[in-house]
């Protein structure tokens, strides 16, 4: 858990948000959108096409929505490179569920 990723916001499917894997329940994943209250967490199937590895938005040119956090947001500008660097340096980003890992890796290739 605590795996960082990028996920489609089901409430507004045109948006991809910075997110964290909060819970695994068999093949269902509870995704927490970074900076948002837990009431906005959403459940996804492990093989969902709406989950992407960190860096997917940057690689594909799709905008990554700003996390609601003072740590990564200046008055009006999201610092994506700082956010991604912090995520990549986080020692808790290893995926323990191989099904989830394969699903996410296949989407970037």
C-alpha positions as CSV (number, residue, x, y, z in Angstrom):
1,X,0.0,0.0,0.0
2,X,1.0,3.6,-0.3
3,X,1.9,3.0,-3.9
4,X,1.8,6.2,-5.9
5,X,0.0,6.3,-9.2
6,X,-2.1,8.4,-11.5
7,X,-5.9,7.7,-11.7
8,X,-8.9,8.8,-13.6
9,X,-11.4,10.7,-11.4
10,X,-14.6,8.8,-11.9
11,X,-16.6,11.9,-10.9
12,X,-15.0,13.8,-13.8
13,X,-13.5,11.2,-16.2
14,X,-11.6,13.8,-18.3
15,X,-9.3,14.4,-15.2
16,X,-6.3,12.3,-14.2
17,X,-5.2,12.9,-10.6
18,X,-2.2,12.1,-8.5
19,X,-3.2,9.3,-6.3
20,X,-2.2,6.7,-3.7
21,X,-3.2,3.0,-3.3
22,X,-4.9,3.1,0.1
23,X,-6.3,-0.5,0.4
24,X,-6.3,-3.8,-1.5
25,X,-9.3,-6.1,-1.1
26,X,-8.7,-9.2,-3.4
27,X,-8.8,-7.7,-6.9
28,X,-10.3,-4.3,-5.8
29,X,-8.2,-1.3,-5.0
30,X,-9.2,1.7,-3.0
31,X,-7.6,4.7,-4.5
32,X,-7.0,7.9,-2.5
33,X,-6.7,11.1,-4.5
34,X,-3.8,13.0,-3.1
35,X,-4.7,16.1,-1.2
36,X,-8.5,15.2,-1.1
37,X,-10.5,14.0,1.9
38,X,-11.0,10.3,2.2
39,X,-14.7,10.6,1.3
40,X,-13.5,11.1,-2.3
41,X,-11.6,7.8,-2.4
42,X,-12.9,5.4,-5.0
43,X,-12.7,1.6,-5.7
44,X,-11.2,0.3,-8.9
45,X,-10.7,-3.2,-10.3
46,X,-7.0,-4.2,-10.3
47,X,-7.0,-4.4,-14.1
48,X,-8.8,-1.1,-14.6
49,X,-7.8,1.0,-17.6
50,X,-8.2,4.1,-15.4
51,X,-5.1,3.5,-13.3
52,X,-1.6,4.5,-14.6
53,X,1.9,4.5,-13.2
54,X,3.6,7.7,-12.0
55,X,4.8,9.6,-15.0
56,X,2.1,8.4,-17.4
57,X,0.6,11.9,-17.8
58,X,4.1,13.4,-18.3
59,X,4.9,10.8,-21.0
60,X,1.6,11.1,-22.8
61,X,1.1,14.8,-22.5
62,X,-2.2,14.4,-20.6
63,X,-2.5,17.1,-17.8
64,X,-2.0,15.7,-14.3
65,X,-4.5,17.4,-11.9
66,X,-3.0,19.3,-8.9
67,X,-3.0,17.6,-5.6
68,X,-4.6,19.8,-2.9
69,X,-1.5,20.1,-0.8
70,X,0.6,23.1,0.3
71,X,3.7,21.0,-0.1
72,X,3.4,20.8,-3.9
73,X,1.3,23.8,-4.8
74,X,2.6,27.3,-5.1
75,X,-0.1,30.0,-5.2
76,X,-1.3,29.1,-8.7
77,X,1.2,26.6,-10.1
78,X,1.5,22.8,-9.5
79,X,5.1,21.7,-9.3
80,X,4.8,18.4,-11.2
81,X,8.6,17.7,-11.3
82,X,8.9,18.2,-7.5
83,X,5.9,16.0,-6.9
84,X,7.2,13.2,-9.2
85,X,10.7,13.4,-7.6
86,X,9.3,13.0,-4.1
87,X,7.1,10.1,-5.2
88,X,10.0,8.3,-6.9
89,X,12.2,8.8,-3.9
90,X,9.6,7.4,-1.6
91,X,10.8,4.1,-0.3
92,X,7.2,2.8,0.1
93,X,6.4,2.9,-3.6
94,X,7.2,-0.8,-4.2
95,X,4.2,-2.8,-5.4
96,X,3.6,-6.0,-3.6
97,X,0.7,-7.2,-5.6
98,X,2.1,-8.5,-8.9
99,X,-1.2,-8.4,-10.6
100,X,-1.4,-4.6,-9.9
101,X,2.2,-4.1,-11.0
102,X,1.8,-5.9,-14.3
103,X,-1.4,-4.0,-15.0
104,X,0.2,-0.7,-14.4
105,X,3.4,-1.4,-16.3
106,X,1.6,-2.6,-19.4
107,X,-0.2,0.8,-19.7
108,X,3.1,2.8,-20.1
109,X,4.4,0.6,-22.9
